[in-house]
Amino acid sequence: MTASRAPEGVPAQESAESVRERRLHPVTPLRRAWAPIAILLGWAVHDMDQAQRQLANLTTAMLLIGIGVLIPAAALYGFLTWWFTHFAVTDTELRIRTGLLFRRTAHIRLDRLQAVDVTQPLLARFVGVAKLKLDVVGADKKDELAFLGEREAGKLRAELLARAAGFAPESAHEVGEAPARPILHTPPRMLAVALLLTGAPWAMLLAAVAVPTLLWFATHNLWTVIAVAVPLVGGAFTNSAGRFIKEYDWTVGESEDGLRIDHGLLDREHETVPPGRVQTVRIVEPLLWRRRGWVRVELHVAGSSNTALVPVAPREDAEDVVARILPGVSVPKPADFAGAPRRGRWCVPVWWRSYGVAVTETVFAARHGLLQRRISLVPHAKVQSVRLAQGPWERYWRVADLHLDTGANKTVTARLRDADEAAELLRTQADRSRTGRRDSRPDRWMASRPERQA
């Protein structure tokens, strides 16, 4: 069974000489052999009582026989899935053929590629292999090639990006990876201090201690306590030590491919922010960071799950990175924001003071949040639609909310605007978006290279 459809304009058949199929690295079967074992462990965790009863009924001989059957079966499964997986790069697409019982062929058009990221988990770094993750326009999830040799992964990534940029197939091998110039680095000490000054890890840790304790006194059931405590402890770890491990040694570099991001203490990730694909940039400023002048920069990219651009940095350095990812855009100053009218306090008490709007020639900016201030920046060219919302209570106080929808299925909201001001913004934003799309730069990889084919 094959789930595939050749893209329009691509010949149905290509000569065998023009398409050379390749296999993944020979270490890949070891990774895939864990699948049957993971299924067995998942069943055991799902029904722990039944698993304990089954283990109690097993003799030593039966246990050894089971292990002797399971390990070879897992090894055989890993080998067969590796053997039946191939990939090939043609003039117009990347083909990935997978499947042991049900065959699947993915046709990834090279002109639809928007990012090719290299990831190296901890064990893969020791073995010298890497994983390629492919961001494709219109795809819900990333296709991946895991694993390739480290050098082969780098060469294939450079070739795919060159093809996506429009280089001729015969010259794509010679283009190589565009050099990157480092523009920002987050020191580990700054990252650790920033995480300690964030409220979420402490709140999760407090909940992980208090909630299981209360449950124990209320139920005296160990399994109930464990079932509640494990997710809470995991959440506290993810928001503190987990983030430190993931965002360790965060480096942002600039190249003709876009902005390069390298990070990770255990698993190293090499990501690229696609040029022209950024729909929204958000600057986050927690309360305890403000005295130090630190901010976090997040972004939304069409078709991508990447969200962090800068985990923590001085505000001036972060704004410099924003200016590079959104050319011609400058972050509005606090004095540039028009606050909500005073009568808005009857709709949103206390928090009404945090709302504000600033509009420049290139960007629409909305501010909200008192304890954790957020500024969302939307280039006019990325606005897909504008909506005005006004409930009965807001109509009474003559205020309205303005919603801007972007191509990343995200919405930026300017809350509690004066009703007449919101109507005027609704009318003028459509004109700004039309002008922005007309004057925007093309969304092409390495568009500045003179050797690129038209």
Buried (B, 14 or more C-beta within 10 A) or exposed (E): EEEEEBEEEEEEEBEEEEBEEEEBBEBBBBBBBEEBBEEBEEEBEEEEEEBEEEEEEEEEEEEEEEEEEEEEEBBEBBBBBBEBBBBBBBBBBBBBBBBEEEEEBBBBBBBBBBBBBBBBBEEBBEBEBBBBBBBBBEBEEBBEBBBBBBEBBBBBBBBBBBBBBBBEBEEBBEBEBBEBEEBBBBEEEBBBBBBEBBEBBBEBBEBBEEBBEEBBEEEEEEEBBEEBBEEBBEBBBBBBEBBBBBBBBBBBBBBBBBBBBBBBEEBBBBBBBBBBBBBBBBBBBBBBBEEBEBBBBBBBBBBBEBEBBBBBBBBEBBBBBBEBBBEEBBBBEEEBBBBBBEBBBEBBEEBBBBBBBBBBEBBBBBBBBEEBBBBBBBBBBBBEEBEBEBEEEBEEBBBBBBBBBBBBEBBBBBBBBBBEBBBEBBEEBBEBBEEBEEEBEEEBBBBEBEEBEE
